[in-house]
Amino acid sequence: DEQRKKWADDTNEQLNALIPPMDPEYTRYFDVHGCPEEPDAPVFKLTVSIPKKPRTKRKNSAILIIPGGGLCLCMGATSPTEVFADRYGVPVATFEYRTVIDAPYPAALNDCFAAFLCLQEHAEELNINPDKIVLHGNSSGGHLSLALPHRLKKHGITCRGSVVWAPIIDDRTMNYSSKVESVFWGNGSAALSAREYLGDLCGSSHVPPEAMPGRATPEECVGLSPVFIHAMTEDTGLSAALHYCDTLSHA
């Protein structure tokens, strides 16, 4: 575990070195103190980039980027908050959640929920509409961007929508489409990530949709906000993404 933690810290340090320094004039930081399911969770920072030219003077939408990294890394390099803020003219937030190296499910999801609630809490200060927060992420960030709405639904909350690409959304290896294995990612990596995340739940009939949204029934998807999934031919989760889209369509 110590070796894995060192590997993750070293890798994140190298990746974060690629990110340009944030402009302090257009950056806000907030302490996040946990969610109802885990109020005593470790405190972390929510980073929000403010657009230099807001799209409107009225309450803006906002984007919450959940970083990717296969659930074993939380890669801030996949969260270009300043680029998105200036491109779309709305505040864009991101954060670092706990990975499987820190703790299994539901730690990462709890951090995502806490970050979402924190962004809503500071909506007035950031001039955003708390009902118009869009979730965005790739890989495990895409997975969590699709899982979080299921958690929000339990609390009577909806986001504006989820826009994801190459998400990991099902622990059942029969749903992994691609036969391609690479030094970076493949079927074996996806299956290992799911096992590390879910522990004894993995592969059982008890995996909830907030853990793996690909497990959701149409009834469990009723009332969710709009979803856009970008999947690719050699994506290990392609069939799972298509299946989830079909489930959403039925809902």
C-alpha positions in Angstrom: 0.0 0.0 0.0 2.9 2.4 0.8 4.4 1.6 -2.6 1.1 2.3 -4.4 0.6 5.5 -2.5 4.1 6.7 -3.4 3.5 5.7 -7.1 0.3 7.7 -7.1 1.8 10.7 -5.4 4.8 10.7 -7.8 2.6 10.3 -10.9 0.2 13.1 -9.8 3.2 15.4 -9.1 4.6 14.8 -12.6 1.2 15.4 -14.2 0.4 18.5 -12.1 3.7 20.0 -13.1 2.2 20.2 -16.6 -0.7 22.5 -15.4 0.0 26.2 -15.7 -0.3 28.2 -12.5 -3.8 29.4 -11.7 -4.5 33.1 -12.1 -5.2 34.2 -8.4 -7.4 37.1 -9.5 -9.9 34.6 -11.1 -9.5 31.7 -8.7 -11.5 30.9 -5.6 -10.8 28.2 -3.0 -13.3 26.6 -0.6 -12.9 24.0 2.1 -15.1 21.0 1.7 -16.2 19.3 4.9 -17.9 16.1 4.0 -21.5 15.0 3.0 -24.5 13.7 5.0 -23.2 10.1 4.4 -19.8 10.9 5.8 -19.8 14.2 7.7 -16.3 13.5 9.2 -14.6 12.8 5.9 -11.1 14.4 5.4 -11.4 18.1 4.4 -10.3 19.0 0.9 -10.2 22.0 -1.4 -12.7 23.0 -4.1 -11.0 25.1 -6.7 -13.2 27.4 -8.8 -12.1 29.3 -11.9 -14.0 32.5 -12.5 -14.6 33.5 -16.2 -12.9 36.8 -17.2 -16.0 37.5 -19.3 -19.1 36.0 -17.7 -21.7 34.8 -20.2 -24.5 36.8 -18.4 -24.9 39.1 -15.5 -27.7 37.0 -14.3 -27.2 33.7 -12.4 -24.8 31.6 -14.5 -24.7 27.9 -15.0 -21.5 26.2 -13.6 -19.4 23.2 -14.5 -18.1 20.7 -11.9 -15.2 18.8 -13.5 -14.5 15.4 -11.8 -10.9 14.3 -12.8 -10.1 11.0 -14.4 -7.5 8.5 -13.5 -9.0 5.0 -13.5 -10.0 5.4 -9.8 -6.4 4.9 -8.8 -5.3 8.4 -9.7 -7.0 11.8 -9.5 -5.5 13.6 -12.4 -5.9 17.3 -12.2 -4.4 17.6 -15.7 -7.8 16.3 -17.0 -9.6 19.3 -15.4 -8.8 22.5 -17.5 -11.0 24.8 -15.3 -9.6 28.1 -16.6 -9.8 27.0 -20.2 -13.5 26.0 -19.7 -14.3 29.1 -17.7 -13.1 31.4 -20.4 -14.5 29.3 -23.2 -18.0 29.0 -21.8 -18.2 32.2 -19.6 -19.3 30.3 -16.5 -17.5 29.3 -13.2 -15.8 26.0 -13.4 -14.8 24.0 -10.3 -12.7 20.9 -9.6 -11.2 19.0 -6.7 -9.2 15.9 -5.7 -11.3 13.0 -4.5 -10.0 9.9 -2.6 -8.9 7.1 -4.9 -8.9 3.3 -4.3 -5.4 3.8 -2.9 -6.9 5.9 -0.1 -10.3 4.1 0.5 -12.8 2.0 -1.5 -16.4 2.9 -2.4 -18.1 5.1 -1.3 -15.2 7.4 -0.4 -14.8 8.9 -3.9 -18.5 9.3 -4.4 -18.9 10.9 -1.0 -16.2 13.4 -2.0 -18.0 14.2 -5.2 -21.3 14.7 -3.4 -19.5 17.0 -0.8 -17.9 19.0 -3.6 -21.3 19.4 -5.3 -23.0 20.6 -2.1 -20.1 23.0 -1.4 -20.5 24.5 -4.9 -24.2 24.9 -4.2 -23.5 26.5 -0.8 -21.4 29.2 -2.4 -23.7 29.8 -5.3 -24.6 33.3 -4.3 -21.0 34.3 -3.9 -20.1 32.8 -7.3 -23.2 34.2 -9.0 -24.4 30.8 -10.2 -27.7 29.0 -10.3 -27.4 26.1 -7.9 -29.9 24.1 -10.0 -27.7 24.5 -13.2 -24.5 22.7 -12.3 -23.2 20.5 -15.1 -21.1 17.5 -14.2 -18.2 16.6 -16.5 -15.4 14.1 -16.5 -13.5 11.4 -18.4 -12.7 7.8 -17.5 -13.3 7.4 -13.8 -14.3 11.1 -13.8 -17.0 10.1 -16.3 -18.0 7.2 -14.1 -18.4 9.5 -11.1 -20.2 12.1 -13.1 -22.8 9.5 -14.0 -22.9 7.9 -10.5 -23.3 11.2 -8.6 -26.8 12.0 -10.0 -28.0 8.7 -8.5 -26.8 9.9 -5.1 -28.3 13.3 -5.6 -31.6 11.8 -6.5 -31.7 10.1 -3.1 -31.6 13.6 -1.6 -34.1 15.1 -3.9 -31.4 17.1 -5.8 -30.8 17.2 -9.6 -27.9 18.6 -11.5 -28.3 20.3 -14.9 -26.8 17.3 -16.7 -23.7 15.1 -17.2 -21.3 15.3 -20.1 -18.8 12.5 -20.1 -16.4 10.6 -22.3 -15.0 7.1 -22.0 -16.7 6.4 -18.6 -16.2 3.3 -16.6 -19.8 2.4 -15.5 -20.1 -1.3 -15.0 -18.1 -3.8 -13.0 -19.3 -6.8 -15.0 -16.4 -7.8 -17.2 -18.8 -9.3 -19.8 -19.6 -5.7 -20.7 -16.1 -4.6 -21.6 -16.1 -4.3 -25.3 -12.5 -4.0 -26.4 -10.0 -6.8 -26.8 -7.2 -4.3 -26.8 -4.8 -4.2 -23.9 -2.1 -1.4 -23.7 0.5 -0.4 -21.2 -1.9 2.4 -20.1 -5.4 0.8 -19.9 -7.5 -2.2 -21.1 -9.9 -4.8 -20.0 -7.7 -6.1 -17.2 -7.1 -2.6 -15.8 -10.8 -1.8 -15.9 -11.6 -5.1 -14.1 -8.9 -4.5 -11.5 -10.1 -1.0 -10.9 -13.6 -2.2 -10.3 -12.5 -4.9 -7.9 -10.4 -2.4 -5.9 -13.2 0.1 -5.8 -16.1 -2.2 -4.9 -14.3 -4.9 -2.8 -16.6 -7.8 -2.0 -19.5 -6.1 -3.8 -17.8 -6.5 -7.2 -19.6 -8.8 -9.5 -22.4 -9.4 -7.0 -26.1 -8.6 -7.4 -25.9 -5.9 -4.7 -24.0 -3.2 -6.6 -26.1 0.0 -6.4 -26.3 2.4 -9.4 -24.5 5.1 -7.4 -21.5 2.7 -7.3 -21.7 1.5 -10.9 -24.5 3.4 -12.9 -24.4 0.6 -15.5 -26.2 -1.5 -13.0 -29.2 0.8 -12.9 -32.7 -0.3 -13.9 -35.0 2.1 -16.0 -37.0 2.7 -12.8 -33.8 3.8 -11.0 -33.1 6.3 -13.8 -36.4 8.0 -13.9 -36.0 11.7 -12.9 -32.3 11.9 -13.7 -31.0 14.9 -15.5 -29.9 14.8 -19.2 -26.8 12.7 -20.1 -24.3 12.9 -23.0 -21.9 10.1 -23.3 -19.0 10.1 -25.7 -17.7 6.5 -26.2 -15.2 5.2 -28.8 -14.8 2.0 -30.8 -11.8 0.8 -28.8 -13.2 1.9 -25.5 -13.3 -0.9 -22.9 -16.6 0.4 -21.6 -18.4 0.9 -25.0 -21.0 -1.8 -24.6 -21.7 -0.8 -21.0 -22.2 2.8 -22.2 -24.6 1.7 -25.0 -26.5 -0.4 -22.5 -26.7 2.5 -20.0 -28.0 4.8 -22.8 -30.6 2.2 -23.6 -31.6 2.1 -19.9 -31.9 5.9 -19.8 -33.9 5.9 -23.0 -36.4 3.4 -21.4 -36.5 5.6 -18.3 
